[in-house]
Amino acid sequence: MSEDIDLLAHGHGWPIAYSREKDFERGRGVEVNWEVRERLMLGYLESHIANVCCVVAVGHDPEEAERLIADVETKLPNRVIDTTDILLGIQDDSDPRKLAKSLVQAGFGAPITFDEQFFKAFEEASTAHPIHNVRSIAITSIAYVEWPEFIPVLRTIESTDPNENVRARATLVRRAYEAAEH
C-alpha cells in the first residue's frame, strides 16, 4: 500500500510534510504525512509489529478530512478493511498470530469515539490472553485507539500481569495516555 499511496500523493502534487522510518526492536515502521492543503494532511502509518498499515486524514475541518479519506478509498479500491471485519478479527482468538495482526489492524481502524465491542475485545486480549506476546501487542495497539476508558485497564495490567515486559508496556502506554490528556 505504501507505493500506492505515495503514487496517489505524488500524482496530486502533495508535498511530503513529514517522513520518518522507525526501527523498533523488530522490523521497521514508516510514517509519512503529505500536505494536501493548508490545515489538511494525509498520513500513512505502517506497523512495525505486523504487516498492516493505515491511512488517516487530519485537518481543521473534520468533514473535509472525511471527504479526503473517502476519496482515497475510491481511488484505491479493495485496499480498506471494513470495521465489521476488523472487529471480527479481534474477537477470534483461535490463532494467536492472526489475532496479533488483527489487534494491530484494530488499533489503526477502531472508531474515533468509544465503542463497547472494540473495548471489550481489546480488554480481553490485553488482560486474559494466555500468550504474553499477544497481550503485549494488544497493549501496544491500544495506544493508537486513545480512549481514556483504557487507563484503568492499563493500571490493572501494570499491577497484575505475570510478565514483566507486559507490565512495562502497559506503563508506557498509560503514561502516553496521561501525557496526551494534559
VMD Tcl script that builds the backbone (N, CA, C; Angstrom):
set m [mol new atoms 546]
animate dup $m
set s [atomselect $m all]
$s set {name element resname resid chain x y z} {
  {N N MET 1 A 0.817 -1.197 0.000}
  {CA C MET 1 A 0.000 0.000 0.000}
  {C C MET 1 A 0.861 1.261 0.000}
  {N N SER 2 A 2.061 1.209 0.560}
  {CA C SER 2 A 2.890 2.416 0.636}
  {C C SER 2 A 3.171 2.984 -0.748}
  {N N GLU 3 A 3.442 2.109 -1.715}
  {CA C GLU 3 A 3.700 2.588 -3.078}
  {C C GLU 3 A 2.446 3.200 -3.681}
  {N N ASP 4 A 1.290 2.565 -3.448}
  {CA C ASP 4 A 0.030 3.078 -3.984}
  {C C ASP 4 A -0.291 4.459 -3.434}
  {N N ILE 5 A -0.157 4.625 -2.139}
  {CA C ILE 5 A -0.497 5.916 -1.534}
  {C C ILE 5 A 0.531 6.971 -1.925}
  {N N ASP 6 A 1.793 6.575 -2.065}
  {CA C ASP 6 A 2.827 7.506 -2.496}
  {C C ASP 6 A 2.553 7.988 -3.926}
  {N N LEU 7 A 2.182 7.063 -4.811}
  {CA C LEU 7 A 1.846 7.448 -6.188}
  {C C LEU 7 A 0.630 8.370 -6.225}
  {N N LEU 8 A -0.357 8.074 -5.408}
  {CA C LEU 8 A -1.539 8.926 -5.336}
  {C C LEU 8 A -1.160 10.335 -4.899}
  {N N ALA 9 A -0.382 10.443 -3.830}
  {CA C ALA 9 A 0.033 11.755 -3.326}
  {C C ALA 9 A 0.887 12.490 -4.353}
  {N N HIS 10 A 1.817 11.770 -4.956}
  {CA C HIS 10 A 2.689 12.381 -5.972}
  {C C HIS 10 A 1.867 12.876 -7.160}
  {N N GLY 11 A 0.885 12.060 -7.584}
  {CA C GLY 11 A 0.023 12.435 -8.696}
  {C C GLY 11 A -0.774 13.703 -8.444}
  {N N HIS 12 A -1.101 13.954 -7.182}
  {CA C HIS 12 A -1.830 15.169 -6.810}
  {C C HIS 12 A -0.881 16.335 -6.515}
  {N N GLY 13 A 0.412 16.050 -6.487}
  {CA C GLY 13 A 1.383 17.105 -6.202}
  {C C GLY 13 A 1.450 17.507 -4.745}
  {N N TRP 14 A 1.039 16.593 -3.841}
  {CA C TRP 14 A 1.079 16.903 -2.418}
  {C C TRP 14 A 2.513 16.745 -1.904}
  {N N PRO 15 A 3.089 17.783 -1.341}
  {CA C PRO 15 A 4.450 17.660 -0.820}
  {C C PRO 15 A 4.488 16.878 0.490}
  {N N ILE 16 A 5.590 16.191 0.718}
  {CA C ILE 16 A 5.783 15.483 1.977}
  {C C ILE 16 A 6.099 16.508 3.055}
  {N N ALA 17 A 5.294 16.504 4.103}
  {CA C ALA 17 A 5.499 17.418 5.223}
  {C C ALA 17 A 6.321 16.767 6.327}
  {N N TYR 18 A 6.263 15.450 6.391}
  {CA C TYR 18 A 6.969 14.709 7.445}
  {C C TYR 18 A 7.178 13.288 6.962}
  {N N SER 19 A 8.376 12.783 7.187}
  {CA C SER 19 A 8.660 11.402 6.824}
  {C C SER 19 A 9.663 10.835 7.812}
  {N N ARG 20 A 9.377 9.615 8.264}
  {CA C ARG 20 A 10.284 9.005 9.225}
  {C C ARG 20 A 10.186 7.490 9.141}
  {N N GLU 21 A 11.322 6.863 9.001}
  {CA C GLU 21 A 11.379 5.412 9.107}
  {C C GLU 21 A 11.726 5.102 10.546}
  {N N LYS 22 A 10.996 4.166 11.116}
  {CA C LYS 22 A 11.223 3.815 12.509}
  {C C LYS 22 A 11.889 2.452 12.569}
  {N N ASP 23 A 12.784 2.280 13.486}
  {CA C ASP 23 A 13.460 0.997 13.659}
  {C C ASP 23 A 13.240 0.561 15.096}
  {N N PHE 24 A 12.274 -0.311 15.286}
  {CA C PHE 24 A 11.940 -0.782 16.622}
  {C C PHE 24 A 12.676 -2.092 16.904}
  {N N GLU 25 A 12.344 -2.703 18.035}
  {CA C GLU 25 A 13.012 -3.944 18.415}
  {C C GLU 25 A 12.969 -4.970 17.291}
  {N N ARG 26 A 11.853 -5.047 16.596}
  {CA C ARG 26 A 11.703 -5.977 15.482}
  {C C ARG 26 A 11.091 -5.240 14.310}
  {N N GLY 27 A 11.705 -5.375 13.177}
  {CA C GLY 27 A 11.125 -4.802 11.971}
  {C C GLY 27 A 11.247 -3.301 11.916}
  {N N ARG 28 A 10.547 -2.736 10.947}
  {CA C ARG 28 A 10.552 -1.290 10.767}
  {C C ARG 28 A 9.133 -0.794 10.628}
  {N N GLY 29 A 8.959 0.417 10.935}
  {CA C GLY 29 A 7.693 1.088 10.699}
  {C C GLY 29 A 7.971 2.344 9.910}
  {N N VAL 30 A 6.986 2.831 9.215}
  {CA C VAL 30 A 7.147 4.019 8.398}
  {C C VAL 30 A 5.997 4.964 8.697}
  {N N GLU 31 A 6.305 6.246 8.742}
  {CA C GLU 31 A 5.267 7.258 8.883}
  {C C GLU 31 A 5.568 8.368 7.887}
  {N N VAL 32 A 4.586 8.694 7.060}
  {CA C VAL 32 A 4.726 9.764 6.076}
  {C C VAL 32 A 3.457 10.606 6.125}
  {N N ASN 33 A 3.627 11.920 6.110}
  {CA C ASN 33 A 2.499 12.852 6.059}
  {C C ASN 33 A 2.664 13.771 4.856}
  {N N TRP 34 A 1.594 13.887 4.075}
  {CA C TRP 34 A 1.589 14.790 2.942}
  {C C TRP 34 A 0.672 15.960 3.245}
  {N N GLU 35 A 1.082 17.156 2.819}
  {CA C GLU 35 A 0.244 18.338 2.991}
  {C C GLU 35 A -0.663 18.446 1.764}
  {N N VAL 36 A -1.922 18.109 1.965}
  {CA C VAL 36 A -2.896 18.158 0.878}
  {C C VAL 36 A -3.201 19.612 0.555}
  {N N ARG 37 A -3.413 20.389 1.579}
  {CA C ARG 37 A -3.547 21.841 1.501}
  {C C ARG 37 A -3.366 22.361 2.918}
  {N N GLU 38 A -3.346 23.654 3.049}
  {CA C GLU 38 A -3.146 24.219 4.376}
  {C C GLU 38 A -4.196 23.664 5.339}
  {N N ARG 39 A -3.730 23.141 6.446}
  {CA C ARG 39 A -4.564 22.597 7.523}
  {C C ARG 39 A -5.276 21.290 7.153}
  {N N LEU 40 A -4.717 20.563 6.176}
  {CA C LEU 40 A -5.243 19.238 5.831}
  {C C LEU 40 A -4.082 18.339 5.436}
  {N N MET 41 A -3.882 17.280 6.220}
  {CA C MET 41 A -2.780 16.351 5.997}
  {C C MET 41 A -3.321 14.951 5.740}
  {N N LEU 42 A -2.622 14.231 4.870}
  {CA C LEU 42 A -2.885 12.816 4.665}
  {C C LEU 42 A -1.689 12.076 5.231}
  {N N GLY 43 A -1.943 11.131 6.113}
  {CA C GLY 43 A -0.863 10.392 6.764}
  {C C GLY 43 A -0.921 8.914 6.449}
  {N N TYR 44 A 0.263 8.325 6.349}
  {CA C TYR 44 A 0.400 6.887 6.139}
  {C C TYR 44 A 1.243 6.368 7.293}
  {N N LEU 45 A 0.768 5.318 7.942}
  {CA C LEU 45 A 1.488 4.715 9.055}
  {C C LEU 45 A 1.543 3.219 8.830}
  {N N GLU 46 A 2.740 2.681 8.905}
  {CA C GLU 46 A 2.956 1.241 8.716}
  {C C GLU 46 A 3.411 0.657 10.039}
  {N N SER 47 A 2.782 -0.416 10.445}
  {CA C SER 47 A 3.102 -1.037 11.718}
  {C C SER 47 A 4.451 -1.747 11.661}
  {N N HIS 48 A 5.176 -1.654 12.747}
  {CA C HIS 48 A 6.420 -2.407 12.890}
  {C C HIS 48 A 6.159 -3.784 13.498}
  {N N ILE 49 A 4.941 -4.035 13.904}
  {CA C ILE 49 A 4.599 -5.292 14.559}
  {C C ILE 49 A 4.048 -6.303 13.565}
  {N N ALA 50 A 3.213 -5.827 12.676}
  {CA C ALA 50 A 2.546 -6.719 11.720}
  {C C ALA 50 A 2.593 -6.074 10.342}
  {N N ASN 51 A 2.276 -6.825 9.366}
  {CA C ASN 51 A 2.284 -6.318 8.005}
  {C C ASN 51 A 0.965 -5.614 7.708}
  {N N VAL 52 A 0.701 -4.525 8.433}
  {CA C VAL 52 A -0.507 -3.743 8.234}
  {C C VAL 52 A -0.150 -2.268 8.225}
  {N N CYS 53 A -1.030 -1.485 7.628}
  {CA C CYS 53 A -0.809 -0.048 7.560}
  {C C CYS 53 A -2.151 0.656 7.646}
  {N N CYS 54 A -2.088 1.950 7.781}
  {CA C CYS 54 A -3.322 2.729 7.755}
  {C C CYS 54 A -3.053 4.071 7.102}
  {N N VAL 55 A -4.122 4.653 6.616}
  {CA C VAL 55 A -4.085 5.979 6.042}
  {C C VAL 55 A -5.080 6.809 6.832}
  {N N VAL 56 A -4.647 7.986 7.258}
  {CA C VAL 56 A -5.509 8.871 8.027}
  {C C VAL 56 A -5.476 10.267 7.416}
  {N N ALA 57 A -6.542 10.992 7.624}
  {CA C ALA 57 A -6.592 12.399 7.226}
  {C C ALA 57 A -6.839 13.213 8.480}
  {N N VAL 58 A -6.077 14.261 8.637}
  {CA C VAL 58 A -6.199 15.123 9.806}
  {C C VAL 58 A -6.277 16.552 9.306}
  {N N GLY 59 A -7.251 17.269 9.824}
  {CA C GLY 59 A -7.381 18.651 9.407}
  {C C GLY 59 A -8.226 19.459 10.351}
  {N N HIS 60 A -8.235 20.734 10.095}
  {CA C HIS 60 A -9.006 21.664 10.905}
  {C C HIS 60 A -10.505 21.377 10.770}
  {N N ASP 61 A -10.913 20.952 9.585}
  {CA C ASP 61 A -12.312 20.648 9.305}
  {C C ASP 61 A -12.493 19.134 9.219}
  {N N PRO 62 A -13.097 18.496 10.245}
  {CA C PRO 62 A -13.246 17.039 10.227}
  {C C PRO 62 A -14.011 16.508 9.019}
  {N N GLU 63 A -14.998 17.254 8.541}
  {CA C GLU 63 A -15.755 16.805 7.366}
  {C C GLU 63 A -14.870 16.787 6.122}
  {N N GLU 64 A -13.995 17.758 5.996}
  {CA C GLU 64 A -13.060 17.788 4.865}
  {C C GLU 64 A -12.099 16.597 4.943}
  {N N ALA 65 A -11.658 16.263 6.149}
  {CA C ALA 65 A -10.781 15.104 6.336}
  {C C ALA 65 A -11.512 13.816 5.962}
  {N N GLU 66 A -12.775 13.703 6.353}
  {CA C GLU 66 A -13.578 12.527 5.989}
  {C C GLU 66 A -13.730 12.417 4.474}
  {N N ARG 67 A -13.947 13.553 3.802}
  {CA C ARG 67 A -14.077 13.526 2.338}
  {C C ARG 67 A -12.770 13.077 1.685}
  {N N LEU 68 A -11.647 13.514 2.247}
  {CA C LEU 68 A -10.353 13.102 1.705}
  {C C LEU 68 A -10.179 11.594 1.832}
  {N N ILE 69 A -10.509 11.024 2.971}
  {CA C ILE 69 A -10.394 9.574 3.162}
  {C C ILE 69 A -11.324 8.834 2.212}
  {N N ALA 70 A -12.541 9.328 2.048}
  {CA C ALA 70 A -13.479 8.697 1.113}
  {C C ALA 70 A -12.914 8.736 -0.303}
  {N N ASP 71 A -12.278 9.831 -0.661}
  {CA C ASP 71 A -11.668 9.959 -1.990}
  {C C ASP 71 A -10.509 8.970 -2.150}
  {N N VAL 72 A -9.691 8.827 -1.116}
  {CA C VAL 72 A -8.577 7.871 -1.161}
  {C C VAL 72 A -9.116 6.449 -1.304}
  {N N GLU 73 A -10.168 6.130 -0.558}
  {CA C GLU 73 A -10.780 4.794 -0.657}
  {C C GLU 73 A -11.290 4.523 -2.065}
  {N N THR 74 A -11.866 5.534 -2.691}
  {CA C THR 74 A -12.368 5.386 -4.060}
  {C C THR 74 A -11.227 5.151 -5.043}
  {N N LYS 75 A -10.140 5.871 -4.839}
  {CA C LYS 75 A -9.003 5.771 -5.765}
  {C C LYS 75 A -8.144 4.539 -5.519}
  {N N LEU 76 A -8.272 3.943 -4.354}
  {CA C LEU 76 A -7.539 2.716 -4.024}
  {C C LEU 76 A -8.541 1.645 -3.605}
  {N N PRO 77 A -9.348 1.166 -4.548}
  {CA C PRO 77 A -10.399 0.211 -4.189}
  {C C PRO 77 A -9.836 -1.106 -3.658}
  {N N ASN 78 A -10.637 -1.737 -2.807}
  {CA C ASN 78 A -10.309 -3.047 -2.221}
  {C C ASN 78 A -9.053 -3.024 -1.354}
  {N N ARG 79 A -8.686 -1.874 -0.850}
  {CA C ARG 79 A -7.494 -1.764 -0.008}
  {C C ARG 79 A -7.849 -1.472 1.448}
  {N N VAL 80 A -9.111 -1.163 1.712}
  {CA C VAL 80 A -9.534 -0.777 3.058}
  {C C VAL 80 A -10.351 -1.908 3.671}
  {N N ILE 81 A -10.015 -2.241 4.909}
  {CA C ILE 81 A -10.725 -3.292 5.634}
  {C C ILE 81 A -11.911 -2.676 6.358}
  {N N ASP 82 A -13.055 -3.276 6.213}
  {CA C ASP 82 A -14.279 -2.811 6.844}
  {C C ASP 82 A -14.190 -2.952 8.362}
  {N N THR 83 A -14.777 -2.001 9.087}
  {CA C THR 83 A -14.760 -2.019 10.554}
  {C C THR 83 A -15.368 -3.301 11.111}
  {N N THR 84 A -16.408 -3.803 10.468}
  {CA C THR 84 A -17.033 -5.052 10.920}
  {C C THR 84 A -16.042 -6.207 10.851}
  {N N ASP 85 A -15.273 -6.275 9.769}
  {CA C ASP 85 A -14.276 -7.333 9.620}
  {C C ASP 85 A -13.140 -7.181 10.630}
  {N N ILE 86 A -12.763 -5.944 10.904}
  {CA C ILE 86 A -11.723 -5.696 11.912}
  {C C ILE 86 A -12.194 -6.204 13.272}
  {N N LEU 87 A -13.428 -5.890 13.632}
  {CA C LEU 87 A -13.982 -6.326 14.912}
  {C C LEU 87 A -14.039 -7.840 14.992}
  {N N LEU 88 A -14.466 -8.494 13.935}
  {CA C LEU 88 A -14.499 -9.964 13.926}
  {C C LEU 88 A -13.106 -10.544 14.152}
  {N N GLY 89 A -12.096 -9.928 13.562}
  {CA C GLY 89 A -10.723 -10.408 13.713}
  {C C GLY 89 A -10.225 -10.377 15.141}
  {N N ILE 90 A -10.588 -9.349 15.899}
  {CA C ILE 90 A -10.103 -9.252 17.280}
  {C C ILE 90 A -10.978 -10.030 18.256}
  {N N GLN 91 A -12.076 -10.551 17.776}
  {CA C GLN 91 A -12.921 -11.384 18.633}
  {C C GLN 91 A -12.621 -12.870 18.461}
  {N N ASP 92 A -11.775 -13.212 17.511}
  {CA C ASP 92 A -11.417 -14.606 17.243}
  {C C ASP 92 A -10.009 -14.861 17.757}
  {N N ASP 93 A -9.889 -15.613 18.844}
  {CA C ASP 93 A -8.563 -15.873 19.414}
  {C C ASP 93 A -8.071 -17.292 19.128}
  {N N SER 94 A -8.605 -17.929 18.096}
  {CA C SER 94 A -8.220 -19.314 17.795}
  {C C SER 94 A -6.795 -19.432 17.246}
  {N N ASP 95 A -6.277 -18.385 16.606}
  {CA C ASP 95 A -4.925 -18.388 16.054}
  {C C ASP 95 A -4.195 -17.160 16.593}
  {N N PRO 96 A -3.234 -17.338 17.503}
  {CA C PRO 96 A -2.562 -16.196 18.133}
  {C C PRO 96 A -1.892 -15.238 17.142}
  {N N ARG 97 A -1.298 -15.764 16.081}
  {CA C ARG 97 A -0.644 -14.886 15.096}
  {C C ARG 97 A -1.668 -14.026 14.361}
  {N N LYS 98 A -2.753 -14.656 13.987}
  {CA C LYS 98 A -3.824 -13.930 13.294}
  {C C LYS 98 A -4.438 -12.881 14.229}
  {N N LEU 99 A -4.627 -13.254 15.490}
  {CA C LEU 99 A -5.173 -12.320 16.466}
  {C C LEU 99 A -4.231 -11.127 16.637}
  {N N ALA 100 A -2.936 -11.374 16.733}
  {CA C ALA 100 A -1.968 -10.284 16.900}
  {C C ALA 100 A -2.058 -9.302 15.735}
  {N N LYS 101 A -2.111 -9.812 14.521}
  {CA C LYS 101 A -2.232 -8.942 13.350}
  {C C LYS 101 A -3.552 -8.182 13.390}
  {N N SER 102 A -4.623 -8.861 13.770}
  {CA C SER 102 A -5.938 -8.219 13.853}
  {C C SER 102 A -5.956 -7.119 14.912}
  {N N LEU 103 A -5.232 -7.312 16.001}
  {CA C LEU 103 A -5.163 -6.288 17.047}
  {C C LEU 103 A -4.502 -5.018 16.524}
  {N N VAL 104 A -3.442 -5.183 15.735}
  {CA C VAL 104 A -2.784 -4.014 15.148}
  {C C VAL 104 A -3.748 -3.324 14.184}
  {N N GLN 105 A -4.422 -4.099 13.338}
  {CA C GLN 105 A -5.408 -3.518 12.421}
  {C C GLN 105 A -6.489 -2.773 13.195}
  {N N ALA 106 A -6.932 -3.352 14.288}
  {CA C ALA 106 A -7.981 -2.723 15.097}
  {C C ALA 106 A -7.473 -1.449 15.758}
  {N N GLY 107 A -6.219 -1.445 16.176}
  {CA C GLY 107 A -5.653 -0.220 16.735}
  {C C GLY 107 A -5.691 0.913 15.723}
  {N N PHE 108 A -5.355 0.588 14.484}
  {CA C PHE 108 A -5.396 1.579 13.411}
  {C C PHE 108 A -6.827 1.930 13.003}
  {N N GLY 109 A -7.722 0.932 13.007}
  {CA C GLY 109 A -9.031 1.123 12.405}
  {C C GLY 109 A -10.202 1.247 13.350}
  {N N ALA 110 A -9.947 1.281 14.654}
  {CA C ALA 110 A -11.056 1.413 15.613}
  {C C ALA 110 A -11.743 2.766 15.447}
  {N N PRO 111 A -13.014 2.827 15.791}
  {CA C PRO 111 A -13.716 4.112 15.707}
  {C C PRO 111 A -13.037 5.173 16.575}
  {N N ILE 112 A -13.198 6.411 16.181}
  {CA C ILE 112 A -12.600 7.515 16.945}
  {C C ILE 112 A -13.255 7.631 18.312}
  {N N THR 113 A -14.556 7.437 18.356}
  {CA C THR 113 A -15.267 7.512 19.629}
  {C C THR 113 A -15.378 6.114 20.237}
  {N N PHE 114 A -15.535 6.083 21.531}
  {CA C PHE 114 A -15.587 4.831 22.286}
  {C C PHE 114 A -16.609 3.865 21.700}
  {N N ASP 115 A -16.210 2.611 21.586}
  {CA C ASP 115 A -17.084 1.544 21.103}
  {C C ASP 115 A -16.937 0.363 22.052}
  {N N GLU 116 A -18.036 -0.045 22.656}
  {CA C GLU 116 A -18.026 -1.095 23.674}
  {C C GLU 116 A -17.476 -2.420 23.144}
  {N N GLN 117 A -17.839 -2.804 21.928}
  {CA C GLN 117 A -17.381 -4.086 21.385}
  {C C GLN 117 A -15.867 -4.096 21.181}
  {N N PHE 118 A -15.328 -3.027 20.612}
  {CA C PHE 118 A -13.879 -2.936 20.434}
  {C C PHE 118 A -13.188 -2.932 21.800}
  {N N PHE 119 A -13.738 -2.146 22.724}
  {CA C PHE 119 A -13.146 -2.049 24.054}
  {C C PHE 119 A -13.052 -3.421 24.708}
  {N N LYS 120 A -14.155 -4.157 24.705}
  {CA C LYS 120 A -14.175 -5.480 25.347}
  {C C LYS 120 A -13.174 -6.433 24.698}
  {N N ALA 121 A -13.072 -6.402 23.376}
  {CA C ALA 121 A -12.137 -7.285 22.685}
  {C C ALA 121 A -10.689 -6.927 23.034}
  {N N PHE 122 A -10.367 -5.639 23.069}
  {CA C PHE 122 A -9.020 -5.214 23.467}
  {C C PHE 122 A -8.743 -5.560 24.931}
  {N N GLU 123 A -9.731 -5.326 25.769}
  {CA C GLU 123 A -9.569 -5.623 27.195}
  {C C GLU 123 A -9.287 -7.116 27.397}
  {N N GLU 124 A -10.036 -7.959 26.733}
  {CA C GLU 124 A -9.853 -9.409 26.849}
  {C C GLU 124 A -8.467 -9.828 26.367}
  {N N ALA 125 A -8.061 -9.330 25.201}
  {CA C ALA 125 A -6.756 -9.720 24.641}
  {C C ALA 125 A -5.599 -9.204 25.497}
  {N N SER 126 A -5.747 -8.007 26.060}
  {CA C SER 126 A -4.640 -7.416 26.819}
  {C C SER 126 A -4.539 -7.928 28.253}
  {N N THR 127 A -5.625 -8.458 28.783}
  {CA C THR 127 A -5.593 -8.901 30.185}
  {C C THR 127 A -5.655 -10.407 30.367}
  {N N ALA 128 A -6.264 -11.125 29.422}
  {CA C ALA 128 A -6.545 -12.534 29.676}
  {C C ALA 128 A -5.967 -13.512 28.667}
  {N N HIS 129 A -5.394 -13.021 27.585}
  {CA C HIS 129 A -4.862 -13.988 26.614}
  {C C HIS 129 A -3.702 -14.750 27.250}
  {N N PRO 130 A -3.634 -16.062 27.048}
  {CA C PRO 130 A -2.589 -16.855 27.706}
  {C C PRO 130 A -1.167 -16.597 27.183}
  {N N ILE 131 A -1.025 -16.016 26.008}
  {CA C ILE 131 A 0.310 -15.762 25.431}
  {C C ILE 131 A 0.694 -14.312 25.698}
  {N N HIS 132 A 1.802 -14.136 26.407}
  {CA C HIS 132 A 2.192 -12.780 26.810}
  {C C HIS 132 A 2.487 -11.868 25.622}
  {N N ASN 133 A 3.001 -12.409 24.515}
  {CA C ASN 133 A 3.266 -11.562 23.342}
  {C C ASN 133 A 1.970 -10.997 22.759}
  {N N VAL 134 A 0.919 -11.773 22.780}
  {CA C VAL 134 A -0.376 -11.284 22.301}
  {C C VAL 134 A -0.882 -10.178 23.228}
  {N N ARG 135 A -0.748 -10.368 24.541}
  {CA C ARG 135 A -1.163 -9.322 25.484}
  {C C ARG 135 A -0.373 -8.038 25.223}
  {N N SER 136 A 0.920 -8.179 24.982}
  {CA C SER 136 A 1.775 -7.016 24.731}
  {C C SER 136 A 1.373 -6.289 23.445}
  {N N ILE 137 A 1.087 -7.043 22.393}
  {CA C ILE 137 A 0.651 -6.433 21.136}
  {C C ILE 137 A -0.697 -5.748 21.319}
  {N N ALA 138 A -1.577 -6.340 22.091}
  {CA C ALA 138 A -2.869 -5.708 22.371}
  {C C ALA 138 A -2.671 -4.366 23.060}
  {N N ILE 139 A -1.776 -4.320 24.014}
  {CA C ILE 139 A -1.493 -3.080 24.749}
  {C C ILE 139 A -0.891 -2.040 23.812}
  {N N THR 140 A 0.066 -2.448 22.988}
  {CA C THR 140 A 0.666 -1.524 22.029}
  {C C THR 140 A -0.392 -0.976 21.083}
  {N N SER 141 A -1.306 -1.823 20.651}
  {CA C SER 141 A -2.365 -1.394 19.731}
  {C C SER 141 A -3.353 -0.443 20.401}
  {N N ILE 142 A -3.561 -0.610 21.687}
  {CA C ILE 142 A -4.429 0.298 22.439}
  {C C ILE 142 A -3.895 1.727 22.363}
  {N N ALA 143 A -2.598 1.885 22.251}
  {CA C ALA 143 A -2.006 3.222 22.171}
  {C C ALA 143 A -2.552 4.012 20.984}
  {N N TYR 144 A -2.882 3.333 19.894}
  {CA C TYR 144 A -3.416 4.011 18.717}
  {C C TYR 144 A -4.871 4.419 18.892}
  {N N VAL 145 A -5.595 3.739 19.758}
  {CA C VAL 145 A -7.037 3.960 19.901}
  {C C VAL 145 A -7.319 5.255 20.671}
  {N N GLU 146 A -6.575 5.498 21.726}
  {CA C GLU 146 A -6.660 6.733 22.505}
  {C C GLU 146 A -8.019 6.977 23.168}
  {N N TRP 147 A -8.581 5.933 23.751}
  {CA C TRP 147 A -9.804 6.097 24.535}
  {C C TRP 147 A -9.414 6.118 26.014}
  {N N PRO 148 A -9.774 7.152 26.751}
  {CA C PRO 148 A -9.397 7.226 28.160}
  {C C PRO 148 A -9.955 6.077 28.997}
  {N N GLU 149 A -10.975 5.401 28.498}
  {CA C GLU 149 A -11.535 4.250 29.212}
  {C C GLU 149 A -10.501 3.140 29.408}
  {N N PHE 150 A -9.417 3.173 28.632}
  {CA C PHE 150 A -8.390 2.145 28.768}
  {C C PHE 150 A -7.440 2.393 29.949}
  {N N ILE 151 A -7.414 3.585 30.496}
  {CA C ILE 151 A -6.462 3.888 31.573}
  {C C ILE 151 A -6.633 2.945 32.765}
  {N N PRO 152 A -7.843 2.705 33.277}
  {CA C PRO 152 A -7.975 1.752 34.393}
  {C C PRO 152 A -7.531 0.336 34.008}
  {N N VAL 153 A -7.789 -0.074 32.788}
  {CA C VAL 153 A -7.355 -1.399 32.326}
  {C C VAL 153 A -5.829 -1.470 32.348}
  {N N LEU 154 A -5.182 -0.438 31.844}
  {CA C LEU 154 A -3.713 -0.409 31.828}
  {C C LEU 154 A -3.146 -0.428 33.242}
  {N N ARG 155 A -3.770 0.287 34.154}
  {CA C ARG 155 A -3.310 0.277 35.557}
  {C C ARG 155 A -3.423 -1.120 36.162}
  {N N THR 156 A -4.507 -1.807 35.855}
  {CA C THR 156 A -4.680 -3.173 36.349}
  {C C THR 156 A -3.585 -4.086 35.791}
  {N N ILE 157 A -3.313 -3.972 34.515}
  {CA C ILE 157 A -2.271 -4.791 33.894}
  {C C ILE 157 A -0.918 -4.508 34.547}
  {N N GLU 158 A -0.642 -3.237 34.797}
  {CA C GLU 158 A 0.631 -2.847 35.422}
  {C C GLU 158 A 0.851 -3.547 36.756}
  {N N SER 159 A -0.220 -3.762 37.478}
  {CA C SER 159 A -0.067 -4.328 38.823}
  {C C SER 159 A -0.345 -5.825 38.906}
  {N N THR 160 A -0.905 -6.417 37.847}
  {CA C THR 160 A -1.290 -7.819 37.985}
  {C C THR 160 A -0.718 -8.777 36.941}
  {N N ASP 161 A -0.269 -8.282 35.807}
  {CA C ASP 161 A 0.193 -9.215 34.768}
  {C C ASP 161 A 1.433 -9.961 35.250}
  {N N PRO 162 A 1.499 -11.257 34.997}
  {CA C PRO 162 A 2.647 -12.036 35.459}
  {C C PRO 162 A 3.939 -11.776 34.677}
  {N N ASN 163 A 3.847 -11.136 33.519}
  {CA C ASN 163 A 5.029 -10.911 32.681}
  {C C ASN 163 A 5.547 -9.484 32.858}
  {N N GLU 164 A 6.812 -9.359 33.192}
  {CA C GLU 164 A 7.418 -8.048 33.438}
  {C C GLU 164 A 7.352 -7.140 32.204}
  {N N ASN 165 A 7.594 -7.689 31.011}
  {CA C ASN 165 A 7.565 -6.883 29.790}
  {C C ASN 165 A 6.154 -6.370 29.490}
  {N N VAL 166 A 5.159 -7.181 29.752}
  {CA C VAL 166 A 3.772 -6.754 29.541}
  {C C VAL 166 A 3.434 -5.628 30.513}
  {N N ARG 167 A 3.845 -5.778 31.765}
  {CA C ARG 167 A 3.594 -4.708 32.749}
  {C C ARG 167 A 4.281 -3.410 32.325}
  {N N ALA 168 A 5.516 -3.522 31.844}
  {CA C ALA 168 A 6.260 -2.334 31.403}
  {C C ALA 168 A 5.589 -1.670 30.205}
  {N N ARG 169 A 5.096 -2.476 29.273}
  {CA C ARG 169 A 4.400 -1.935 28.095}
  {C C ARG 169 A 3.146 -1.196 28.538}
  {N N ALA 170 A 2.405 -1.756 29.479}
  {CA C ALA 170 A 1.199 -1.100 29.989}
  {C C ALA 170 A 1.541 0.241 30.630}
  {N N THR 171 A 2.638 0.292 31.357}
  {CA C THR 171 A 3.072 1.544 31.978}
  {C C THR 171 A 3.378 2.592 30.923}
  {N N LEU 172 A 4.102 2.204 29.870}
  {CA C LEU 172 A 4.435 3.150 28.797}
  {C C LEU 172 A 3.180 3.702 28.127}
  {N N VAL 173 A 2.259 2.834 27.820}
  {CA C VAL 173 A 1.042 3.270 27.132}
  {C C VAL 173 A 0.191 4.142 28.057}
  {N N ARG 174 A 0.057 3.738 29.324}
  {CA C ARG 174 A -0.716 4.558 30.268}
  {C C ARG 174 A -0.109 5.950 30.391}
  {N N ARG 175 A 1.217 6.020 30.518}
  {CA C ARG 175 A 1.875 7.336 30.636}
  {C C ARG 175 A 1.657 8.181 29.382}
  {N N ALA 176 A 1.668 7.552 28.220}
  {CA C ALA 176 A 1.414 8.282 26.976}
  {C C ALA 176 A -0.018 8.820 26.968}
  {N N TYR 177 A -0.966 8.014 27.409}
  {CA C TYR 177 A -2.356 8.462 27.513}
  {C C TYR 177 A -2.454 9.659 28.430}
  {N N GLU 178 A -1.848 9.563 29.604}
  {CA C GLU 178 A -1.949 10.639 30.593}
  {C C GLU 178 A -1.238 11.892 30.115}
  {N N ALA 179 A -0.129 11.755 29.405}
  {CA C ALA 179 A 0.565 12.926 28.866}
  {C C ALA 179 A -0.282 13.603 27.795}
  {N N ALA 180 A -1.005 12.819 27.017}
  {CA C ALA 180 A -1.869 13.385 25.971}
  {C C ALA 180 A -3.055 14.145 26.550}
  {N N GLU 181 A -3.477 13.783 27.761}
  {CA C GLU 181 A -4.603 14.468 28.398}
  {C C GLU 181 A -4.238 15.877 28.838}
  {N N HIS 182 A -2.953 16.126 29.058}
  {CA C HIS 182 A -2.533 17.438 29.591}
  {C C HIS 182 A -2.193 18.411 28.519}
}
mol reanalyze $m
mol bondsrecalc $m
mol representation Tube
mol addrep $m
